[in-house]
């Protein structure tokens, strides 16, 4: 069957590099490693380009392979312990477009301390705005597991935030507003 | 069971901040160039590898041709030598036969003369 849509590698790279990089960065907590993963993912896409059927398929494929590659990278490499304040210090050295609010940086750093399956579910939920069903397909996990990871991950993250970011959770006020 | 993704109530400050901090971050500006360079490099390597394989294939064909030609020539040469040897044996046999026939004829003549 002839396809109307033909994949254009450079266009896919341009459109999705931010998504791929962000997923890898949040999964690994390491900017350099995230860049390597993003590069590998796109080179893999180039190899599989003839099998990509639609823009949606490309997006799904990129998310799935990025999460899988990030998980592989985490298994290969023992991730360093995350120190919130070191992370925030590192923000000063990051490119201007990469800087976020101190609170955002802290939340992201806290996220990096969660168990990998919970982190994966939360990243896909809150970054990519996917439903649990879509997350289950992307991660190739049972739906019940994904729902459980979402619930536990959010609970754990909230608990960590309560102990680390007291000024933020108090009465729902943010650091910036305080 | 609490299902945070359904968010039946407005998100609290924490979830809003979580979503806000989870916005996609711009990829490093160098990523596009790095990917395209790596892709180009890999294609060049693949092309080079293909050329190497083609060269190996061509060399194998030439080698097989030379080997086959050599074997054919050897077979032809052996056949030719065999023919020559056979011809020599046949000549020798012919000479022997003729000699024996002459000898036989002479013996027959002598026996005839002795009988008379």
HADDOCK unambig.tbl for C-alpha pairs under 7 A between the chains (distance, minus, plus):
assign (segid A and resid 17 and name CA) (segid B and resid 27 and name CA) 6.04 0.50 0.50
assign (segid A and resid 18 and name CA) (segid B and resid 24 and name CA) 6.18 0.50 0.50
assign (segid A and resid 18 and name CA) (segid B and resid 25 and name CA) 5.92 0.50 0.50
assign (segid A and resid 18 and name CA) (segid B and resid 26 and name CA) 4.90 0.50 0.50
assign (segid A and resid 18 and name CA) (segid B and resid 27 and name CA) 4.69 0.50 0.50
assign (segid A and resid 19 and name CA) (segid B and resid 24 and name CA) 5.83 0.50 0.50
assign (segid A and resid 21 and name CA) (segid B and resid 27 and name CA) 5.68 0.50 0.50
assign (segid A and resid 22 and name CA) (segid B and resid 24 and name CA) 5.58 0.50 0.50
assign (segid A and resid 22 and name CA) (segid B and resid 25 and name CA) 5.56 0.50 0.50
assign (segid A and resid 39 and name CA) (segid B and resid 35 and name CA) 5.49 0.50 0.50
assign (segid A and resid 43 and name CA) (segid B and resid 39 and name CA) 6.39 0.50 0.50
assign (segid A and resid 97 and name CA) (segid B and resid 26 and name CA) 6.86 0.50 0.50
assign (segid A and resid 98 and name CA) (segid B and resid 25 and name CA) 6.37 0.50 0.50
assign (segid A and resid 98 and name CA) (segid B and resid 26 and name CA) 6.69 0.50 0.50
assign (segid A and resid 104 and name CA) (segid B and resid 17 and name CA) 6.85 0.50 0.50
assign (segid A and resid 104 and name CA) (segid B and resid 21 and name CA) 4.54 0.50 0.50
assign (segid A and resid 107 and name CA) (segid B and resid 18 and name CA) 6.68 0.50 0.50
assign (segid A and resid 108 and name CA) (segid B and resid 21 and name CA) 6.70 0.50 0.50
assign (segid A and resid 126 and name CA) (segid B and resid 19 and name CA) 5.21 0.50 0.50
assign (segid A and resid 126 and name CA) (segid B and resid 22 and name CA) 6.14 0.50 0.50
assign (segid A and resid 127 and name CA) (segid B and resid 19 and name CA) 6.62 0.50 0.50
assign (segid A and resid 127 and name CA) (segid B and resid 22 and name CA) 4.81 0.50 0.50
assign (segid A and resid 127 and name CA) (segid B and resid 23 and name CA) 5.61 0.50 0.50
assign (segid A and resid 127 and name CA) (segid B and resid 24 and name CA) 6.52 0.50 0.50
assign (segid A and resid 151 and name CA) (segid B and resid 3 and name CA) 6.71 0.50 0.50
assign (segid A and resid 151 and name CA) (segid B and resid 4 and name CA) 6.73 0.50 0.50
assign (segid A and resid 169 and name CA) (segid B and resid 14 and name CA) 6.83 0.50 0.50
assign (segid A and resid 172 and name CA) (segid B and resid 13 and name CA) 5.22 0.50 0.50
